[in-house]
């Protein structure tokens, strides 16, 4: 008889690390936006746009992890 798969252990989110990650990603986002303002259209421009989109999505994901961690740390009223 096989044992059922165990659920994955909960992920521990370090809010400080996530905030540092967000700050670093924000710097990348600003640099990409600055470069896009100077770039001409073409393959390079499209690649930068994709990278900017991915960076913005990574920032949103990191912020969501922080919000979830902070919500889970709130004491229950009751």
C-alpha positions as CSV (number, residue, x, y, z in Angstrom):
1,X,0.0,0.0,0.0
2,X,1.4,3.3,-1.0
3,X,1.4,6.3,1.2
4,X,-0.3,9.5,-0.2
5,X,1.9,12.3,-1.1
6,X,2.6,14.7,1.7
7,X,1.6,18.3,1.1
8,X,4.4,20.7,0.6
9,X,5.6,22.5,3.7
10,X,4.4,26.1,4.0
11,X,6.6,28.7,2.4
12,X,8.0,31.2,4.9
13,X,8.1,34.7,3.5
14,X,10.7,37.0,4.8
15,X,9.1,40.4,4.4
16,X,12.4,42.3,4.7
17,X,13.9,40.2,1.9
18,X,10.9,40.8,-0.3
19,X,11.0,44.5,0.3
20,X,14.7,44.6,-0.7
21,X,13.7,42.6,-3.8
22,X,11.0,45.1,-4.6
23,X,13.4,48.0,-4.3
24,X,15.9,46.3,-6.6
25,X,13.2,45.5,-9.1
26,X,11.9,49.1,-9.0
27,X,15.4,50.3,-9.9
28,X,15.5,48.0,-12.9
29,X,12.0,49.2,-13.9
30,X,13.1,52.8,-13.8
31,X,16.3,52.0,-15.8
32,X,14.3,50.1,-18.4
33,X,11.7,52.9,-18.8
34,X,14.6,55.4,-19.2
35,X,16.2,53.2,-21.9
36,X,12.9,52.8,-23.7
37,X,12.5,56.5,-23.9
38,X,15.8,56.7,-25.8
39,X,15.3,53.5,-27.9
40,X,14.2,53.3,-31.5
41,X,11.5,50.8,-32.5
42,X,12.7,47.3,-33.6
43,X,13.7,44.0,-32.1
44,X,15.7,45.6,-29.3
45,X,12.8,47.8,-28.3
46,X,10.4,44.8,-28.2
47,X,12.9,42.9,-26.1
48,X,13.1,45.8,-23.6
49,X,9.3,46.0,-23.5
50,X,9.1,42.3,-22.7
51,X,11.7,42.7,-20.0
52,X,9.9,45.7,-18.5
53,X,6.6,43.7,-18.5
54,X,8.3,40.8,-16.7
55,X,9.9,43.2,-14.2
56,X,6.6,44.9,-13.5
57,X,5.0,41.4,-13.0
58,X,7.8,40.4,-10.6
59,X,7.3,43.5,-8.6
60,X,3.5,42.8,-8.3
61,X,4.2,39.2,-7.3
62,X,6.7,40.3,-4.6
63,X,4.2,42.9,-3.3
64,X,1.5,40.2,-3.1
65,X,3.8,37.9,-1.1
66,X,4.5,40.8,1.3
67,X,0.8,41.6,1.7
68,X,-0.1,37.9,2.2
69,X,2.7,37.5,4.8
70,X,1.5,40.6,6.7
71,X,-2.1,39.5,6.6
72,X,-1.2,36.1,8.0
73,X,0.8,37.7,10.8
74,X,-2.1,39.8,12.1
75,X,-3.6,38.5,15.4
76,X,-7.0,37.1,15.2
77,X,-9.8,39.1,16.9
78,X,-11.8,36.9,19.0
